[in-house]
Amino acid sequence: MRRFLLLLTTTALLLAAATPAAAATSTFRYSVDGAGAWASGVLYTDDRFEAAWVEIGDEATRASDGESFLSYVLFEHLLETCGEGGCITRYTAGWAENVPFSIDRKKLTGASVDVTIDAIRCTDDGQGETCRPVRVPVRIAWAGHGKFIRSHGTASGGIAGEYQYTLNGAATERWASVSGSIGRFSLDGADPIGALYQTRYAERNISHG
């Protein structure tokens, strides 16, 4: 009996040594919860074209390795003027983080921003391009109106035994009337359009091996 138990024990040890260790499994989670507003406007004549885009955003990002919070304002402005000597194009873009603005995250009734942003302005006169730093005031107000537009979606996939992923997101948007200016460009006379929005996105990644 003792020899039989010894044989079983020895056999179990040999099988354990011959069996590969189970692959380690890791899970990574990532999510974004934010709100924001955007606006654009276009103004043109026979010899002049001007357009601008501005967006504000406030979001929280959470991941398995930590979380962060970000508020930002960005804008783009394009001006092209043409004459007998050709066209001159001027493009200005700016981005600022953690600057003050207000937004109604829950009901999307309104938002506003009044800041001056460091930007880069590049001018192309057909002979070459020059760029220089500038500071541009951005003063915009949004007033939400109309119905809420909602969207959502999910996706999943992967390779069996290697990894799987799951994605899901949802957004709510509401059109808004817009007024204000970006530098010397007034949106009031540029047929502006704009909207306020909420957005949520989450993903989970499981890796085997």
Order of alpha helices (4+ residues) and beta strands (2+ residues): alpha-beta-beta-beta-beta-beta-beta-beta-beta-beta-beta-beta
